[in-house]
């Protein structure tokens, strides 16, 4: 089967500064993939190359087997740019009809998409009265016109409240279930949550991770942090018996692997009255993300960290 | 292809109506032309010349200033504004080609401009006609004025697109548009006049000046309209030139059209190079 998107060994630099370095990945039809990276990591540059607005310096990109920017590729791709602002004095229905005509679809049929993203009632209102979540859902409705094979969403949920974000991902899930491949970018792993099949992490222009969230967690091998609270008098004894590090006068912090976790908890429980409280911190999504984005910055040394600061 | 051009044009026309652009432009054109027709025609009676023709002569001079301004204000946002709003990324990632995008904008803006001119000047013509002041010839003069004004507008729309495609911010494009208006409509004539008076280009003037006038759509428009009216005895000034032109006035019209076409081609080429 032809991959929906195939990126192979792509490099791109601006003013001799490498923005994308040797990036390769492939998306299979029906996959939901999140592309993560902080601001300036090269996400938007990558999108512009996939859309054919920028040419890679070297390497190959194929959109459903077509050259990026060719008519066949554009007809099969839908894109929602970051922070798109439609004319405020048009209505939602007018915007959808306009893009339907550009894409050669029946405007009336496309209007049903407004219903699907929950904007049916607001269809005849001007965009000036829309909330941010509504505008983003309108953008998604626009992207879904004509059942595209590849849907590219550039930071679609940034600035949305948690409820709007969940609604948005529910829609993305439906779209992928119908066979479209969805590639969406974000700058935080917490935002994409568990709503994607696979996660790509771009850091300083390099692809540092390409796997499912569960595998990434495992590969990161981040320790579990146990925080034991003791009294002011007992904290020294607790620290010496558990062998952890003392923090802020009355707590002890321990790091352990998932395999050691239960044994450690038993040790702590055996201390009885010496312990007042216990917090268990699994590594958060942000910790996992930070772990992977650090790889590139330490690998490439000073140049990369300078770029990150810029 | 035509379908997509018309789709873009129709949206542009709709936006023009929604944001009151058409109403405002029509209002300005109608206001000025009615004022000229009603107040400025007092001395024309005894001369025995058709009152509509006199009004058209005054309106031709007004159009030289107003029409380029309206056209530039319509056009400056076309590319830079879409980049600003992020919609150019969206438009160009759809099957719309860049030439279709710009031509669609152009057709839409041309319709906005033609509607404003047709209604604005048409109102004045209708008023003069209904008050029994006009003859058939006067009505034709009005039709010619409206037609050539839209042509002048087209040339300045194209200039506006070139400016808009050369920057990435709508506000910069707006500033450039005002500079272009000042340079082409006001300063260009002053500069030519200065050269003429100073005698610096004395030996060149017979061949250079007519060409210089033809190259600027605003001057070419004025030349053609005043020559066509045979209005030298009415308005003087530039009209004196029209009588002693070394070429047929129709050449001026052809010149506006070719400047418009060439500038529009340049704008399309520039839009092709943009990374949205």
Interface residues (C-beta under 8 A of the other chain):
Chain A: X48 X51 X53 X54 X71 X74 X75 X77 X78 X79 X80 X81 X82 X83 X84 X85 X86 X87 X89 X90 X94 X98 X99 X101 X102 X103 X104 X142
Chain B: X3 X4 X7 X8 X11 X14 X15 X18 X19 X85 X86 X87 X89 X90 X91 X92 X93 X94 X95 X96 X275 X276
